[in-house]
Amino acid sequence: MEGPEDFQQPSKRKGHLTKVLVLTTLVSTFGSSFQYGYNVAVVNSPAVYMQQFYNQSYFDRYGSYMDSSFQTALWSLTVSMYPLGGFFGSLLVAPLVNKLGRKGTLLLNNIFSIVPAILMGTSKASRSFEIIILARIIIGICAGLCSNVVPMYLGELSPKNLRGAIGVMPQLFITIGILIAQVFGLRSILASERGWPLLLGLTGVPAIVELILLPFCPESPRYMLIQKGNELGAKAVLRRLRGRDDVDDEIEEMRLEYESEKEEGHVSVMHLFSFRSLRWQLLSIIVLNMGQQLSGVNAIYYYADTIYRSAGVKENDIQYVTVGTGAVNVFMTIAAVSIVEAVGRRILLLVGFAICCISCAVLTMSLNLQDKVDWMPYLCITCIIIYVIGHAIGPSPIPYVITTEMFRQSSRPAAFMVAGSVHWLSNFTVGLVFPIS
């Protein structure tokens, strides 16, 4: 098996952005990654109206309202079912991408978006909050698949000199999805008693767009050559992606990788844990994904209004502060796209986590002092924004890029399955425990 010393050397000829590569990147990230971000933040703003709907539905059935502790537990369950579904989706990554390919898996995954979009959009008319909880699990499966398959797909399509920048694009569209959910979640738009079902149901729109456009995009040439043995097809795809006829250098590189992995076949998760040469790579992606999620970044988007309310922000200002936080997240992720190749993965991770640690320490102090000092709410907002900046430049996007780069074709699906499982289990823990703690 491969170790760090086995990483392939860059091809002599640098690749460039072609129309096919740009189109494929935009279609896959908008159709899939965007939904991940949208569904992280979409339940935050309409939470009050949705909980009222839960309470009224319960009263219509049983003649009494829920007590507050049961309602809190039911709401935390609603929020946390999304990352739990993400965990189940991560378990499907390896078998689906090996059988259907990267593009085929993304096309199939749209089922796990369109169906729950219909369920959530009609939940109020059907007077059933259980439908929302079920739909959150299904849309979580969609997110669990796309959060792993899209980085793998784009990493295998991209030339080496652009792999870092394109590898950050899924995270950029996740942040855009979060921001759009926050904008649509303004009370003057869809965060209202009548508008919240439409707000939840809009997640199906990107899936429909991807279902229409993705068939025109290429399959991964590495998958076609190494796993399907289709060299002519792989060459044709590479010519489309690179915008030139001379792709023999990349084909030869893939062929050498294929020869070295021929006897290994598909590496399962159990095999992945048994290889000593992959121990540090595997440990690295586990620690990175745990750190990414257990640092609590998604708690900010699941429960942003509650956090800012606790920090003393005025009720009418909370929704705008939340949108501002999402805008900062998008801006800093764009910055990460532009500097990742120049600065390097390790520096961005270390700097990002350091900023997060410092801002969390100051935030804890300011929350304890907010009743004694008038300007503490402003310091709380500043700390949260600085935390988002730190997370956006490193801890959020880099783990996906590193997982693609650390593992070769035979072990990559299993590696993404492990990384995704850790990611979503940690996410589930934060979503479930945060409102109760």
BADOKE-714737 format. One record per residue (C-alpha): x, y, z. Coordinates in steps of 0.1 Angstrom, whole numbers, plus 5000, padded with zeros to 4 digits. Layout:
! residues N
XYZ ...
//
This chain:
! residues 437
500050005000 501050364996 502650595021 503450965019 506550884998 504250734971 502451054962 502751104924 504851384912 503051664893 502951644856 505351864837 502452044819 500252254841 496552234836 494152524832 490552594837 488452484807 484752544801 483952174808 485852174841 484152504852 480752374842 481152044860 482452214891 479552454892 476852194885 478051944910 478752194938 475452384933 473452074929 474951894958 477252094982 474852394982 472152164996 474352055025 474852415036 471252515029 469852245052 472352325079 470952675084 467352645071 465752545104 467352825124 465153125115 461752955114 462352755146 459752955166 457052895140 457952535134 457852465172 454452625173 453352395146 454652095165 452752215196 449552275177 449751935159 450251765193 447251955208 445051855179 445751495185 445951465223 444051765236 446951915255 450152095246 453651965250 455652055281 458652275274 461252005281 459651755257 459352035230 463052115234 464051755231 461851705201 463352015184 466951905191 465951565176 464651745145 467951935141 470151635149 468351395125 470051575096 473651485107 472451135117 471251095081 474551235070 476250945089 474150685071 474850855038 478650835045 478350455049 476950435014 479850624998 482250344991 479850084977 477950344955 481050514940 482650184932 479550044915 477950354899 480950584896 481250944909 478751104885 476250814887 476250834925 475551214924 472651154900 471150884922 471651104952 469051354939 466351114950 467351174986 466851554980 463651574959 461651334981 462251505014 461751844998 458251734989 457651595023 458851905041 456952135018 453651955025 454251875062 452052165074 449152065051 449351705064 449551835100 452451605108 455751705124 456951345122 457151395084 459651675090 461851455112 461751175087 462551415059 465551555078 466951205080 466551155042 468051495033 470851415057 471651095036 471851325006 474251555024 476351265037 476851135002 477451464984 479851595011 482151305003 481451224966 481751584953 485251644967 486351304954 484851364920 486351714915 489651604929 489851334902 488851574874 491251854883 494851894872 497251884901 498152254901 494352344905 493352064928 493552264960 491552554947 488852344930 488852114961 487752414982 484852484959 482452234976 483052415009 482452754992 479052634979 478252495014 478752845028 476653005000 473952755008 474052865044 473953225034 470953175011 469052995038 469753285062 468653545036 465453345027 464953295065 464453665071 461053735086 460153965058 460753685033 459953325043 460553285080 456853325088 453953115099 452853065063 456253075046 458352815065 457152505045 458252665013 461552765029 462152395037 460952265004 463252484982 466052244988 464752034959 465452314933 469252254932 468651874929 466451924899 469052154882 471751894888 469451614875 469051804843 472651924837 474951664853 474351404826 476251644802 479251644825 482151384823 482751094846 485951074865 488750964840 490550794869 487450584877 487050504840 490550384835 491550234868 488250084879 486550024846 489549964824 488150194797 491350364784 489750514753 486850664773 489350804799 491350964771 488251124755 487151264789 490651404796 490751574763 487451744771 488651844806 492051974795 491152134762 494051964744 494651634726 497951544742 496951374775 499351084773 501351204803 498251184826 497050854811 500550704817 500450824853 497050664858 498250344841 501250324865 498850374895 496550104880 499449854877 500649914912 497149864926 495849584903 496349314929 494749514957 491349574940 488849784960 490149844996 487449805022 487249995054 488549695074 491449655051 492150035053 492550005091 494849705088 497549865066 500450005086 501550225057 498250415059 498150455097 499150815098 497050925069 494050755084 494650905118 495151255102 491751255085 489951125116 491451395138 490851665112 487151575108 486651545145 488251885151 486252035123 482951945138 483451915175 484752275175 481052355172 480952545139 477552395128 476052485162 476352845151 474252775121 471752525136 471052765166 472353105155 469353295167 469453125201 473253195205 472853565196 469853595219 471853455248 474653695240 472353985245 471754095209 468454285204 465654065191 465054265159 468754265151 469353895155 468253795120 470554055104 473553965125 472953605114 472953695077 476053905083 477853605098 476953395068 478253665044 481553675063 481753295060 481353315022 483853595018 486553415038 485953085019 486553274987 489753395002 490753035010 490152934974 492553204962 495353134987 495252764993 497752674966 500152964975 500052925013 499652545017 497252325036 499152295068 499552665074 495852735068 494852455092 497152575120 496252935116 492552865113 492352645144 494452895164 492053175156 489052955166 490652865199 491453225208 487953355198 486253075218 488253165249 487353535246 483653455238 483453235270 484753525291 482453785274 479353565280 480153545317 480553925319 477654035297 475454125326 478154355341 479454535310 477154715286 479254655255 479754285260 477154185234 479254355207 482354165218 480353845217 479353915181 482954005172 484253675187 481653465167 482553645135 486353605141 485653235149 483853195116 486753365098 489253125113 487152815105 486452935069 490152965059 491252625071 489352385093 486152395071 487552335035 490952175040 490051825053 488251745021 491251845000 493651645022 491551325020 491651334982 495351394981 496451145008 494850834993 495150664959 492350534938 491850194954 491750334990 490050664984 486350554986 487050375019 488950675032 486150915024 483750675040 485750685073 486251055071 482551115064 481350895092 483551075117 482451405103 478751335106 478851155139 480651455154 478151685137 475251475152 476751505187 476951885184 473451925170 471851695197 473751805228 474052185222 470452295230 470352075261 473752175275 
//
